[in-house]
Amino acid sequence: MLKDFGLKKEEGVRRSAIRVDRDGTWYFQGAEIIRKDILSLFYDSLHLDADGYYLEIRGEREYLEVEDTVFLVQGAELVRDGEEAFLIRLNDGTQERLDLNTFRIAEGNVPYCLVKGGRFPARFLRLPFYQVAQHAEHDEEADEYFVLLNGRRFLL
């Protein structure tokens, strides 16, 4: 199946027919992939190693061209069901608890966290970042912003 999404080699450079842009939109040979069943298969088959993102289906591996990250955090909500936690909504249609231990602000003040059991980075869109940041407090002495959840400080 993946041989249909083969590599194009130009002067020894591996080029993938599959690309994910900064907005999380998937493309095959420049055309947007809109079929939900294909996207679902791709999300389920996604891996990340030192060489980058790749799909592995039936033993065949295809690396992707990814502008930033495959996963985007599209929403965040503070929930209190036993313990306080942020529930985040991802662009693949899933939800999970935000692991604030993995939260970081990268170059350009862009927030990221790890998702899917810590296997993939996810970039926060502006609104969900504000949905988390509205719960932040400022430590004047340390000049740091943090979120207090379950009696524990998480730096932003």
C-alpha positions as CSV (number, residue, x, y, z in Angstrom):
1,M,0.0,0.0,0.0
2,L,2.7,2.5,1.0
3,K,4.6,1.9,-2.3
4,D,1.8,3.9,-3.9
5,F,3.0,6.8,-1.7
6,G,6.6,6.2,-2.8
7,L,9.7,8.3,-2.3
8,K,10.9,10.6,-5.0
9,K,14.7,10.8,-5.1
10,E,16.3,13.9,-6.4
11,E,20.1,14.1,-6.2
12,G,20.2,11.7,-3.3
13,V,17.6,13.6,-1.2
14,R,14.7,11.6,0.0
15,R,11.4,13.3,-0.7
16,S,8.1,12.1,0.5
17,A,4.8,12.2,-1.4
18,I,3.1,12.8,1.9
19,R,3.4,16.1,3.6
20,V,1.8,17.7,6.8
21,D,1.8,21.5,6.8
22,R,2.1,23.8,9.9
23,D,-1.7,23.8,10.2
24,G,-1.9,20.0,10.5
25,T,-3.3,19.5,7.0
26,W,-2.2,16.3,5.2
27,Y,-1.3,16.3,1.5
28,F,-0.4,13.6,-1.0
29,Q,1.5,14.8,-4.0
30,G,0.3,18.3,-3.3
31,A,-3.4,17.5,-3.0
32,E,-5.1,17.7,0.4
33,I,-6.1,14.4,1.9
34,I,-9.7,14.8,3.0
35,R,-10.9,11.2,3.4
36,K,-11.4,10.6,7.1
37,D,-10.7,6.8,6.8
38,I,-7.3,7.5,5.2
39,L,-6.4,10.1,7.8
40,S,-7.5,7.8,10.6
41,L,-5.3,5.0,9.2
42,F,-2.3,7.4,8.9
43,Y,-2.8,8.6,12.5
44,D,-3.0,5.0,13.7
45,S,0.2,4.1,11.7
46,L,2.2,7.1,12.7
47,H,5.7,6.8,14.3
48,L,8.5,9.2,15.1
49,D,12.2,8.4,15.3
50,A,15.5,10.3,15.0
51,D,15.0,10.6,11.3
52,G,11.5,12.1,11.6
53,Y,7.8,11.1,11.3
54,Y,6.9,8.0,9.3
55,L,4.0,5.8,8.6
56,E,4.4,2.0,8.9
57,I,1.7,-0.1,7.3
58,R,2.0,-3.8,6.7
59,G,5.7,-3.6,7.3
60,E,6.3,-0.8,4.8
61,R,7.7,2.5,6.0
62,E,7.2,5.9,4.5
63,Y,8.8,9.0,6.0
64,L,6.7,12.2,5.9
65,E,7.6,15.8,5.3
66,V,6.3,17.7,8.3
67,E,6.6,21.4,8.6
68,D,6.3,21.5,12.4
69,T,4.3,18.8,14.2
70,V,1.6,16.4,13.1
71,F,-0.4,17.0,16.3
72,L,-2.0,20.3,17.3
73,V,-3.7,21.1,20.5
74,Q,-7.1,22.7,19.5
75,G,-8.8,23.0,22.9
76,A,-8.0,22.8,26.6
77,E,-10.4,22.6,29.5
78,L,-9.7,22.4,33.2
79,V,-11.6,19.4,34.7
80,R,-12.0,18.3,38.2
81,D,-12.9,14.7,38.4
82,G,-11.1,13.5,41.5
83,E,-8.0,15.3,40.5
84,E,-7.5,18.6,38.6
85,A,-6.2,18.2,35.1
86,F,-6.4,19.8,31.7
87,L,-8.2,17.8,29.1
88,I,-6.9,18.7,25.7
89,R,-8.5,18.1,22.3
90,L,-6.2,17.2,19.4
91,N,-6.5,17.7,15.7
92,D,-6.9,13.9,15.1
93,G,-10.2,14.1,17.0
94,T,-9.0,12.5,20.2
95,Q,-8.8,13.9,23.8
96,E,-6.4,13.2,26.5
97,R,-5.0,14.7,29.7
98,L,-2.3,17.3,29.3
99,D,0.9,16.2,30.9
100,L,2.2,19.5,32.2
101,N,5.6,17.9,32.9
102,T,6.1,18.0,29.2
103,F,4.9,21.5,28.6
104,R,7.5,23.9,27.2
105,I,7.7,27.2,25.4
106,A,10.0,27.0,22.3
107,E,11.6,29.7,20.2
108,G,9.2,32.4,19.2
109,N,7.2,31.8,22.4
110,V,5.4,28.8,20.8
111,P,4.0,26.4,23.4
112,Y,4.4,22.6,23.0
113,C,3.7,19.5,25.0
114,L,4.0,15.7,24.4
115,V,1.0,13.6,23.6
116,K,0.0,10.0,22.9
117,G,1.8,8.7,25.9
118,G,4.8,11.1,25.4
119,R,5.5,9.7,21.9
120,F,4.8,12.9,19.9
121,P,5.1,16.6,20.3
122,A,2.0,18.8,19.8
123,R,1.9,22.5,19.2
124,F,-0.7,24.5,21.0
125,L,-2.9,26.8,18.9
126,R,-3.4,30.2,20.5
127,L,-6.9,29.6,22.0
128,P,-6.0,26.4,24.0
129,F,-2.8,28.0,25.2
130,Y,-4.9,30.9,26.6
131,Q,-7.3,28.4,28.0
132,V,-4.4,27.0,30.1
133,A,-2.7,30.3,30.8
134,Q,-5.9,31.9,32.2
135,H,-5.3,29.6,35.3
136,A,-1.7,30.7,35.7
137,E,-0.3,32.6,38.7
138,H,2.8,34.7,38.9
139,D,5.6,34.1,41.5
140,E,6.9,37.7,42.0
141,E,10.2,36.5,43.7
142,A,11.1,34.0,41.0
143,D,9.4,36.1,38.2
144,E,7.9,32.9,36.9
145,Y,4.4,31.9,35.8
146,F,3.0,28.6,36.9
147,V,-0.2,26.6,37.1
148,L,-1.1,25.1,40.4
149,L,-2.9,21.7,40.0
150,N,-3.5,19.3,42.9
151,G,-1.2,21.3,45.1
152,R,1.7,21.0,42.6
153,R,3.3,23.9,40.7
154,F,3.9,23.5,36.9
155,L,6.0,26.2,35.3
156,L,4.7,27.8,32.1
